Amino acid sequence: MSDVGLVRNGAVLIQNGRILRAGAADRVSRSPEARGARRVDARRRVVLPGFVDSHTHALFAASRVDEYVTRLSGATYSQIAKSGGGIQASARRVRGANEAALVSRLQSSVRLFLEHGTTTAEVKSGYGLDVPQELKLLRVIARVAARGEMDLVPTLLAHDVPARFRRRRAAFLRLWESRFIPEIARTHLAECFDVFCDRGYFSVAETRRLLTAAARAGLLLKLHAEQLGRSGAALLAARMGALSVDHLDHLAERDARRLRAMGTIATLLPGSVLHLGTGPYPPARRLIGAGVPVAVATNFNPGSSPTPNMQMILALACSQMRMTPAEAIVAATINGAYAVGRGVRVGSLEPGKQADLVIMDVDDYREIPYFFGMNHCMMTIKNGRVAYDKEGRGASG
C-alpha cells in the first residue's frame, strides 16, 4: 500500500472509453494511436485514478441536521435512535418521498461525487426497511446508474427492523431469507448485500442467517462490523468470503491478525468518527501492519457522515489514523475498487481499464490530504469523457 507507482512527466492515452497506454509521456506520445488525439494539459498537476467510494448511503430523502444539533447538546447516537431518530427517521422521510424526488436527490449527489473526483461509488438501500420501500430505493439507484454519468454499485442493506416487525423479528428474518433476498438477486437490482451488525440492530446470529441467504442467492457480501462495540462479526463475515468488513472502530488486535489470511478488505470510515465526535478511530496502522488490505470510504449519509468528499477522508486517514498519503490514495482507489468487486475494471491507471481519472490542482500527490478541507479537483474524466471541469469547458469525448 505504500507504493502508488508514481510516474513523473507521465501521460495516459484514452481510446473508446478505455486506457490504451499509461506511462512516461515521451513514450506514450510516440505511439501511433496518439496521433491526432485531443490533448489535456496537466502540467504541474497530479493525475490519479478516480476515487472509488466503496461505502455510502448516498440515497436519502433529507438531512438530519436536527439530530446533529441534539448531539452537540450531549445526546448520543444510541439515545437519538431510541427516541425515534436515526435510521428510523430517515426511513419515515423515504416513505414520504416519491421515486422522482429520490432520483433528483441521488442525481445531485452524483454531481457532488464527480466534482470531488469520485468516479465509482457503492450506494446502499437501507432507509426503506420494509420490502416495498427497499425496492423503491433499489429502483432509484438503477435509474440513476442507467444515466451513465458514473458507476453506482447497488447494495441491498439490512439496516434495521421496521416497527411492525419489532415483536416479530423471526418473521422478518424469514421474509428476507426466503423471499426478498432471492427476489433481489433474480432481478439484479443489487450486486452486494450488507447487514448492520451491532448492538441494538442485528445480532451476530441474525447476521449469519442473512449473509448465508445472500451468499446462496449469489450476492457479494459486505458487513457493517465492530462500529459501536466488538461483536466478532468481522471475522464471521471474513470466514464467509465477504468482499469487505466496514467500520471496525473496535476491532481487537487478534482479529486484525486473523483477517489477513481471509482475503477480506478492511474498509475504514473515519468521517463517521469525526462527525459523531466519538472514538476511537479505526486501527489502520494495526491492520496495515498485519498485512490486511485497507480501503477508506466516505460513508456519505445524513446521520453520521454527511460528506461526499473523499479528499477530506484522505486527510482524516493521514492525520487521525496515521496512514501515509500513499497508503491513503491506494485505499481510496484500487483497494476501494476491490471492496466492491470492481478491481479488474477501475481503481488504477492501467491499459484495458476504464478511463476514469482525475486531475488535481496540486504539485505533489501528498498535498491532497495536506491541504485539507479543500477541493483540489480540476477535472474528472469518466469512461474517457469529461464529466466535470472546474474551468467550465463542458463535457466532451
NORRA-V58024 format. One record per residue. RES is the residue in one letter. SS is DSSP state (2 for helix, 1 for strand, 0 for the rest). Layout:
RES&SS, RES&SS
This chain:
M&0, S&0, D&0, V&0, G&0, L&0, V&0, R&0, N&0, G&1, A&1, V&1, L&1, I&1, Q&1, N&0, G&0, R&1, I&1, L&1, R&1, A&1, G&1, A&1, A&2, D&2, R&2, V&2, S&2, R&0, S&0, P&2, E&2, A&2, R&0, G&0, A&0, R&0, R&0, V&0, D&0, A&0, R&0, R&0, R&0, V&1, V&1, L&1, P&1, G&0, F&1, V&1, D&1, S&0, H&0, T&0, H&0, A&0, L&0, F&0, A&0, A&0, S&0, R&0, V&2, D&2, E&2, Y&2, V&2, T&2, R&2, L&2, S&0, G&0, A&0, T&0, Y&2, S&2, Q&2, I&2, A&2, K&2, S&0, G&0, G&0, G&0, I&2, Q&2, A&2, S&2, A&2, R&2, R&2, V&2, R&2, G&0, A&0, N&0, E&2, A&2, A&2, L&2, V&2, S&2, R&2, L&2, Q&2, S&2, S&2, V&2, R&2, L&2, F&2, L&2, E&2, H&0, G&0, T&1, T&1, T&1, A&1, E&1, V&1, K&1, S&0, G&0, Y&0, G&0, L&0, D&0, V&2, P&2, Q&2, E&2, L&2, K&2, L&2, L&2, R&2, V&2, I&2, A&2, R&2, V&2, A&2, A&0, R&0, G&0, E&0, M&0, D&1, L&1, V&1, P&1, T&1, L&1, L&1, A&1, H&0, D&0, V&0, P&0, A&2, R&2, F&2, R&0, R&0, R&0, R&2, A&2, A&2, F&2, L&2, R&2, L&2, W&2, E&2, S&2, R&2, F&2, I&2, P&2, E&2, I&2, A&2, R&2, T&2, H&0, L&0, A&0, E&0, C&1, F&1, D&1, V&1, F&1, C&1, D&0, R&0, G&0, Y&0, F&1, S&0, V&2, A&2, E&2, T&2, R&2, R&2, L&2, L&2, T&2, A&2, A&2, A&2, R&2, A&2, G&0, L&0, L&1, L&1, K&1, L&1, H&1, A&1, E&0, Q&0, L&0, G&0, R&0, S&0, G&0, A&2, A&2, L&2, L&2, A&2, A&2, R&2, M&0, G&0, A&0, L&0, S&1, V&1, D&1, H&1, L&0, D&0, H&0, L&0, A&0, E&2, R&2, D&2, A&2, R&2, R&2, L&2, R&2, A&0, M&0, G&0, T&0, I&1, A&1, T&1, L&1, L&0, P&2, G&2, S&2, V&2, L&2, H&2, L&2, G&0, T&0, G&0, P&0, Y&0, P&0, P&0, A&2, R&2, R&2, L&2, I&2, G&2, A&0, G&0, V&0, P&0, V&1, A&1, V&1, A&0, T&0, N&0, F&0, N&1, P&0, G&0, S&0, S&1, P&0, T&0, P&0, N&0, M&2, Q&2, M&2, I&2, L&2, A&2, L&2, A&2, C&2, S&2, Q&0, M&0, R&0, M&0, T&0, P&2, A&2, E&2, A&2, I&2, V&2, A&2, A&2, T&0, I&2, N&2, G&2, A&2, Y&2, A&0, V&0, G&0, R&0, G&0, V&0, R&0, V&0, G&0, S&0, L&0, E&0, P&0, G&0, K&0, Q&1, A&0, D&0, L&1, V&1, I&1, M&1, D&0, V&0, D&0, D&0, Y&0, R&0, E&2, I&2, P&2, Y&2, F&0, F&0, G&0, M&0, N&0, H&0, C&1, M&1, M&1, T&1, I&1, K&1, N&0, G&0, R&1, V&1, A&1, Y&1, D&1, K&0, E&0, G&0, R&0, G&0, A&0, S&0, G&0
